[in-house]
Amino acid sequence: MGHPRKALRTTAVGAVSATLIAGGILGLAPTAQAATGIRFVDISGDGGTVLKANVITPAGADGTHRYPLLVLPTSWGLPQVEYLAQAQKLANSGYVVVSYNVRGFWQSGGEIEVAGPPDIADASKVIDWALANTPADAQKIGMGGVSYGAGISLLTAAHDKRVKAVAALSGWADLIDSIYSGRTQHVQAAALLDGASLVTGRQSAELRQIFDDFYASNLSKEQDMLDWGKKRSATTYVDQLNKNGAAVMMANAWGDTIFPPNQYADFYEKLTGPKRLEFRPGDHATAELTGLFGLPNDVWTDTERWFDHYLKGEDNGIDREQPVQLKSRSTGGYEGYPDWKSVGETRKKIALAGTTTIHTNVDSGADGGIVFLSSILDQIAQLPPVASIPLLPRRWAGVWQSEKYTTAQQVRGTAKLHTTLTPTKESGTLVAYLYDVGPLGLGKLVSNAPYTFHGQTPGKPFDVDLELYSTAYDVPAGHRLALVVDTVDPLYIEHNPSGAQLTFSSPANDPSYVSIPLREQ
């Protein structure tokens, strides 16, 4: 199994990562030249590690006035000019903005720690430096960023109570639930991160070992990997974050193939301070991308409003809006909710009746798509991955369908699968897909999620409960919903021994179903 994964990794490194990195550099470099009042500086991070940074101060700052401070750590694999367009805007509206290249990437020193303790210590050192070397106000400090910068900002707010406001865009709150959900390796996502860091940074020996164990499905090292991820997840420190009281805004995309939306929604519910949650169509960091080029962008507009209210005290109304803001993949309009629980309040079940046995090791044709490409197509053109549901080979795919809906339906929130599974081997993987099926049988992907088991007794049934990725999708009148289950998907590493079979049943005392957050439009 090692060689196909190596090939996949090489493909991801060569094709996807390099393209994104090159695009980011080429696109962002002109912004750097256009920026005015910028200083490029070296900041001494944790242990003396040099962090390459840039500082923009408001025009006319003469040292007699203090300004709110914003610290922006860079995204994974992107250079320190990443935020210059937004930093210029923010400086023009009265902020001192310090952006820095996270350790291990580009010209900054050290090795990649993946938001480990040295990264959190670095962020506090950057704050120290800004307070000593700029007209920054020590009582008004915010942090934000995209992806890696988002994760580091959340973690820093939990560890450094000077941080009063956070904007975490396309980030993670639970690293393990992001790339190892359902105990299944999200291999395309991991290969993308691996490839980008090999091209633009210096991996630590620990990180290289984590990646290698991850690809190799090294179960003897699984607990080490879980512990490593827990240390790097804001959800581990949520009590401390709540105690510190920072105002937290989080934004993510429905189709984020690196940090799926569920883990952000779960974390949001645990926050007790001022908070806001935004979900939009797209993939990892694509919703924020135009803002990095200085173009009008909803995510960055709300980010600035968030900081304006919680750092400057501006009465701009953001605290009176419904705190959960969703944009449907189908209509593009915003919907407000008082909390995440209210999003999926109305649920309907599709019974998974009867007994269905599928064979493993063959891709049925039902797939979650391709990392980045599929969700970007959905974001721009409402073109999610498709499959012909009647033509899916029933030897390799289980299919259950609802009745036709006479009126349009809205899927809002998280679909949940409950079934009884009997395997012929002790390990295995299944992938569940929810499709919107039109009159001709063409299914458009609404959601999916993988599930892996180890250590089961062959021939002995056990319960499976699986949450599919949260979404907002509109099902037209005259369509049905279909649940499809197969065992192979290019997005994930599968653990089905050769010749294995999976049997899904629905015992009378414990019926199988998929529960869908569904309401009439």
C-alpha positions in Angstrom: 0.0 0.0 0.0 3.0 2.3 0.4 3.7 3.1 -3.2 0.2 4.4 -4.2 0.3 6.8 -1.3 3.8 8.0 -2.2 2.5 8.6 -5.7 -0.5 10.5 -4.4 1.7 12.6 -2.1 4.0 13.4 -5.0 1.1 14.4 -7.1 -0.3 16.6 -4.4 3.1 18.2 -3.8 3.8 18.8 -7.5 0.4 19.8 -8.7 -1.8 21.3 -6.1 0.6 22.7 -3.5 3.1 24.3 -5.9 0.3 25.9 -7.9 -1.4 27.4 -4.8 1.9 28.7 -3.4 3.0 30.1 -6.7 -0.4 31.7 -7.2 -0.3 33.2 -3.7 3.2 34.7 -4.2 2.6 36.0 -7.6 -0.8 37.4 -6.7 0.3 39.0 -3.4 3.7 40.4 -4.4 2.2 43.4 -6.3 0.3 44.3 -3.2 3.5 44.5 -1.3 4.9 47.0 -3.7 1.8 49.1 -3.6 1.7 49.3 0.2 2.9 52.5 1.8 4.2 53.1 5.3 5.4 49.6 5.7 8.4 48.5 7.7 10.0 45.0 7.3 11.5 43.9 10.6 13.0 41.0 12.4 11.3 40.0 15.7 13.0 37.7 18.2 10.6 34.8 18.9 10.7 32.1 21.4 14.2 30.9 22.2 15.6 33.8 20.0 14.2 32.3 16.8 14.1 35.1 14.1 10.6 35.8 12.8 10.4 37.9 9.6 7.6 40.4 10.0 6.1 43.6 8.6 4.5 46.5 10.4 2.0 49.1 9.2 1.1 52.0 11.4 -1.7 54.6 10.8 -0.7 57.6 8.8 0.4 60.5 11.0 1.2 58.4 14.0 3.6 60.5 16.0 3.9 58.6 19.3 1.4 60.8 21.2 -1.6 58.5 20.5 -2.0 54.7 21.1 -3.8 52.6 18.5 -5.4 49.1 18.8 -3.0 46.3 17.7 -3.7 43.5 15.3 -1.3 40.6 15.0 -1.7 38.4 11.9 0.3 35.1 11.7 0.7 33.8 8.2 -1.1 30.9 6.6 0.6 27.6 6.1 3.2 27.9 3.3 2.5 31.6 2.4 5.0 34.4 2.7 4.8 37.4 5.0 3.3 39.7 2.4 0.1 37.6 2.6 -2.0 40.1 4.5 -0.6 43.4 3.2 -3.7 44.5 1.3 -5.9 44.0 4.4 -3.2 45.3 6.7 -3.1 48.6 4.7 -6.9 48.9 5.0 -6.8 48.2 8.7 -4.0 50.7 9.3 -5.9 53.3 7.4 -8.8 52.9 9.8 -6.6 53.3 12.8 -4.9 50.0 13.7 -1.2 49.1 14.2 -0.9 45.9 12.2 1.9 43.4 12.6 2.1 40.4 10.3 4.8 37.8 10.7 5.9 34.6 9.0 5.4 31.7 11.3 8.5 29.8 12.4 9.7 27.2 10.0 8.4 28.8 6.9 10.1 31.0 4.3 12.8 33.3 5.8 11.7 32.9 9.5 14.0 30.7 11.5 13.2 27.4 13.3 11.3 24.4 12.2 7.6 23.9 11.6 5.9 23.2 14.9 2.2 23.0 13.7 0.9 25.5 16.2 2.8 23.8 19.0 4.0 25.6 22.2 6.8 27.5 20.5 4.3 29.0 18.0 2.1 30.2 20.8 5.1 31.6 22.6 6.2 33.3 19.4 2.8 35.1 19.1 3.2 36.5 22.6 6.7 37.6 21.8 5.4 39.4 18.7 2.8 41.2 21.0 5.7 42.1 23.4 7.7 43.5 20.5 4.8 45.6 19.1 4.0 47.1 22.5 7.7 48.1 22.9 8.3 49.3 19.3 5.0 50.7 17.9 2.3 53.1 19.2 0.1 50.0 20.1 -2.4 50.1 22.9 -1.7 47.3 25.4 -5.4 47.2 26.4 -6.7 46.7 22.8 -5.0 43.7 21.2 -6.6 41.5 18.5 -5.3 38.5 16.5 -6.5 37.0 13.3 -5.6 35.1 10.2 -6.4 32.6 7.6 -6.0 28.8 8.1 -2.7 28.3 10.1 -2.9 31.9 11.3 -6.5 31.3 12.5 -5.5 28.2 14.5 -2.5 30.0 16.1 -4.7 33.0 16.9 -7.3 30.9 18.8 -4.6 29.0 20.7 -2.8 32.2 21.6 -6.1 33.8 22.9 -6.4 30.8 25.2 -2.8 31.2 26.5 -2.4 35.0 26.5 -5.1 37.0 28.1 -3.9 40.2 26.6 -5.7 39.1 23.3 -9.2 40.7 23.5 -10.6 39.8 20.1 -9.9 37.0 17.5 -11.0 36.5 13.9 -10.2 32.9 13.0 -10.8 32.4 9.2 -10.8 28.9 7.7 -9.1 27.5 10.7 -9.4 24.6 13.0 -10.5 24.1 16.6 -9.9 20.3 16.6 -6.9 19.2 14.5 -7.7 15.5 14.8 -11.4 15.9 14.0 -10.2 17.8 10.9 -7.9 15.4 9.1 -8.6 12.2 11.0 -12.4 12.4 11.5 -14.2 9.0 11.6 -10.8 7.5 12.5 -10.0 7.9 8.8 -7.0 9.6 7.3 -8.0 12.5 5.0 -5.1 11.7 2.7 -5.5 14.4 0.1 -5.7 17.1 2.8 -2.7 15.8 4.6 -0.7 15.4 1.4 -1.5 19.0 0.5 -0.2 20.3 3.9 2.8 18.0 3.7 3.7 19.1 0.2 3.3 22.8 0.9 5.6 22.6 3.9 8.2 20.6 2.0 8.3 23.3 -0.7 8.2 26.4 1.6 9.4 25.4 5.0 11.5 23.1 7.2 9.7 20.2 8.8 10.8 19.2 12.2 11.7 15.5 12.8 8.6 15.2 14.9 6.3 16.5 12.1 7.9 14.2 9.5 7.3 11.2 11.8 3.7 12.3 12.3 3.1 12.5 8.6 4.8 9.1 8.0 2.8 7.3 10.7 -0.3 8.9 9.4 0.2 7.7 5.8 1.3 4.3 7.0 -1.8 3.8 9.2 0.6 3.0 12.1 -2.0 2.1 14.7 0.8 1.5 17.3 1.5 5.2 17.1 -2.2 6.3 16.9 -2.3 7.5 20.6 0.9 9.5 20.1 -0.7 11.2 17.1 -3.9 11.9 19.0 -2.0 13.4 21.9 0.1 15.5 19.4 -3.1 16.9 17.8 -4.9 17.5 21.1 -2.0 19.8 22.2 -2.5 21.8 19.0 -6.3 22.2 19.3 -8.1 25.2 20.8 -10.9 22.9 22.0 -8.5 21.4 24.5 -8.1 24.9 26.1 -11.7 26.1 25.7 -12.1 26.6 29.4 -9.1 28.9 29.5 -10.2 30.8 26.4 -13.6 31.3 28.0 -12.0 32.5 31.3 -9.9 35.0 29.3 -13.0 36.3 27.7 -11.8 37.1 24.2 -14.5 37.9 21.6 -14.2 35.2 19.0 -15.4 35.3 15.4 -14.9 32.2 13.3 -15.6 31.8 9.6 -15.3 28.7 7.4 -16.5 27.2 4.2 -19.0 24.4 3.8 -16.7 22.4 1.6 -13.5 22.9 3.4 -11.6 19.7 2.7 -8.8 20.4 5.2 -10.8 21.8 8.2 -14.4 20.6 7.7 -17.1 22.8 9.3 -18.4 20.4 12.0 -15.4 20.9 14.3 -15.8 24.7 14.2 -19.6 24.5 14.9 -18.9 22.1 17.9 -16.3 24.5 19.3 -18.5 27.5 18.8 -21.2 25.9 21.0 -18.6 25.6 23.8 -17.6 29.3 23.8 -19.3 31.4 26.5 -17.9 34.9 25.6 -18.9 37.2 22.7 -18.9 35.0 19.6 -19.9 34.8 15.9 -19.9 31.9 13.4 -20.1 32.3 9.6 -20.3 29.6 7.0 -20.2 30.1 3.3 -19.8 28.0 0.1 -16.3 27.1 -1.0 -13.2 25.2 0.1 -10.3 25.9 2.3 -9.6 29.6 2.5 -11.4 30.3 -0.8 -14.0 32.5 0.8 -11.3 34.9 2.1 -9.1 34.8 -1.0 -10.3 37.9 -2.9 -9.9 40.0 0.3 -6.2 39.1 0.3 -5.9 40.9 -3.0 -7.7 44.0 -1.6 -11.0 43.3 -3.3 -14.4 43.7 -1.5 -15.0 40.6 0.6 -17.7 39.7 3.1 -15.4 37.8 5.4 -12.9 40.6 5.7 -15.6 43.2 6.0 -17.1 41.3 9.0 -13.6 40.8 10.4 -13.0 44.6 10.4 -16.4 45.2 11.9 -15.7 42.6 14.7 -12.4 44.3 15.6 -13.9 47.8 15.3 -16.6 46.8 17.9 -14.5 44.8 20.4 -11.3 46.8 20.2 -12.4 50.3 19.3 -15.8 50.2 21.0 -17.6 51.2 17.8 -21.4 50.8 17.9 -21.7 49.2 14.4 -24.4 46.7 15.3 -22.4 43.5 14.8 -23.1 42.5 18.4 -26.9 42.8 17.8 -27.0 40.7 14.7 -27.9 37.0 14.8 -24.5 35.5 15.7 -24.7 32.5 13.4 -24.6 33.6 9.8 -25.0 31.0 7.0 -24.8 31.4 3.2 -26.6 28.6 1.3 -24.7 26.7 -1.4 -27.8 27.0 -3.5 -29.2 30.5 -3.1 -26.3 32.7 -2.0 -28.4 34.6 0.5 -27.5 35.0 4.2 -29.6 33.5 7.0 -29.2 34.4 10.6 -29.7 32.1 13.6 -29.4 32.7 17.4 -27.2 29.6 17.9 -25.9 26.5 16.1 -28.6 24.3 17.6 -31.3 26.3 15.9 -29.8 25.7 12.5 -30.9 22.0 12.3 -33.9 22.0 14.6 -36.3 20.3 12.1 -35.2 16.8 11.3 -36.6 14.1 9.0 -35.4 10.5 8.8 -34.9 8.2 5.8 -35.2 4.6 7.0 -32.4 2.3 5.9 -34.6 -0.7 5.8 -33.7 -4.3 5.0 -30.3 -6.0 4.8 -27.7 -4.8 2.3 -24.3 -6.4 1.7 -21.6 -4.6 -0.2 -18.1 -5.8 -1.4 -15.1 -3.6 -0.6 -11.9 -2.4 -2.4 -13.7 -1.0 -5.5 -14.8 2.7 -6.0 -18.5 2.6 -6.8 -18.4 6.0 -8.5 -19.8 7.8 -5.5 -17.0 10.2 -4.4 -16.4 13.3 -2.3 -14.6 15.0 -5.2 -11.1 16.4 -5.4 -9.5 18.5 -2.8 -10.0 22.2 -3.6 -11.3 21.8 -7.1 -14.7 20.3 -6.4 -15.8 22.8 -3.7 -14.5 25.7 -5.7 -16.7 24.6 -8.6 -19.6 24.4 -6.2 -18.8 27.8 -4.8 -18.5 29.5 -8.2 -21.0 27.6 -10.3 -23.1 25.5 -8.0 -21.6 22.4 -9.5 -20.9 19.8 -6.8 -19.6 16.3 -7.6 -22.3 14.2 -9.3 -23.1 10.5 -9.7 -25.8 8.6 -11.5 -27.6 7.0 -8.6 -29.5 4.3 -10.7 -26.2 3.3 -12.3 -24.2 2.9 -9.1 -23.2 -0.8 -9.0 -25.0 -2.3 -6.0 -22.3 -4.9 -5.5 -20.1 -2.1 -4.2 -22.6 0.5 -3.1 -25.6 0.5 -0.7 -28.3 2.9 -1.8 -31.4 4.1 0.1 -33.7 6.8 -1.2 -36.4 9.1 0.2 -39.8 9.6 -1.4 -40.0 12.5 -3.9 -40.5 15.8 -2.1 -43.5 17.7 -3.4 -42.2 21.0 -2.2 -38.6 22.4 -2.1 -36.6 21.4 1.0 -33.7 23.0 2.8 -30.9 21.0 4.3 -29.4 23.1 7.1 -26.9 21.6 9.5 -25.6 18.1 10.1 -27.0 14.8 8.8 -26.5 11.8 11.1 -26.2 8.2 10.1 -27.2 5.4 12.5 -26.9 1.8 11.3 -25.9 -1.8 12.4 -22.8 -3.1 10.6 -21.6 -6.6 10.4 -18.1 -7.0 8.8 -16.3 -10.1 7.6 -12.9 -8.7 8.7 -11.8 -7.0 11.9 -11.0 -3.7 10.1 -12.7 -1.7 7.5 -13.7 1.7 6.1 -17.0 3.0 4.7 -17.9 6.4 3.2 -21.4 7.7 3.5 -22.7 10.2 0.9 -25.9 12.2 0.8 -27.2 13.1 -2.7 -29.9 15.3 -4.1 -31.4 13.2 -6.8 -33.2 14.7 -9.8 -35.9 13.2 -12.0 -33.3 11.5 -14.3 -31.4 9.9 -11.4 -28.5 12.3 -11.5 -27.3 12.9 -7.9 -25.6 16.1 -6.7 -23.4 15.6 -3.6 -24.9 17.3 -0.6 -22.5 15.9 2.0 -20.3 13.0 2.9 -18.0 11.6 5.7 -15.8 8.6 6.2 -15.8 6.0 9.0 -13.1 3.5 9.9 -13.1 0.7 12.4 -10.5 -1.6 13.8 -10.5 -4.5 16.3 -14.1 -5.7 15.5 -15.1 -9.4 15.6 -15.8 -10.7 12.1 -19.4 -11.7 11.8 -20.5 -9.8 14.9 -22.8 -6.8 14.4 -22.0 -3.4 16.0 -23.6 0.1 15.9 -22.2 2.8 13.7 -23.0 6.5 14.4 -21.6 9.0 11.9 -22.0 12.7 11.5 -21.8 13.9 7.8 -20.2 17.2 7.2 -22.5 20.1 8.0 -23.9 22.0 5.1 -26.6 24.4 3.7 -28.2 23.1 0.5 -31.6 23.5 -1.1 -33.4 20.5 -2.7 -35.8 21.4 -5.5 -39.4 20.2 -5.5 -39.7 16.8 -7.3 -36.3 15.6 -6.2 -35.4 13.0 -3.6 -32.5 12.5 -1.2 -30.4 9.4 -1.3 -27.9 7.9 1.1 -25.1 6.0 -0.6 -22.5 4.0 1.2 -19.3 2.5 -0.4 -15.8 1.7 0.7 -13.3 3.6 -1.5 -12.9 7.4 -2.0 -9.8 9.2 -3.3 -10.1 11.7 -0.5 -9.4 9.1 2.2 -7.2 6.2 3.1 -9.3 3.0 3.3 -8.7 0.1 5.6 -10.6 -2.7 3.9 -8.8 -6.0 3.7 -8.9 -7.7 0.3 -12.2 -9.6 -0.2 -13.9 -8.0 2.8 -17.7 -7.5 2.8 -19.9 -5.1 4.9 -23.5 -5.9 5.8 -25.9 -3.2 6.8 -29.0 -4.3 8.7 -31.9 -2.7 10.5 -32.9 -4.7 13.6 -36.5 -4.2 14.7 -35.4 -3.0 18.1 -32.8 -0.6 16.7 -33.8 0.6 13.2 -31.2 2.1 10.9 -31.7 5.6 9.5 -30.2 8.8 8.3 -31.5 11.8 10.2 -31.4 14.9 8.0 -31.8 18.5 9.2 -34.6 19.2 6.7 -37.4 21.8 6.4 -39.7 23.1 3.8 -38.5 26.1 1.9 
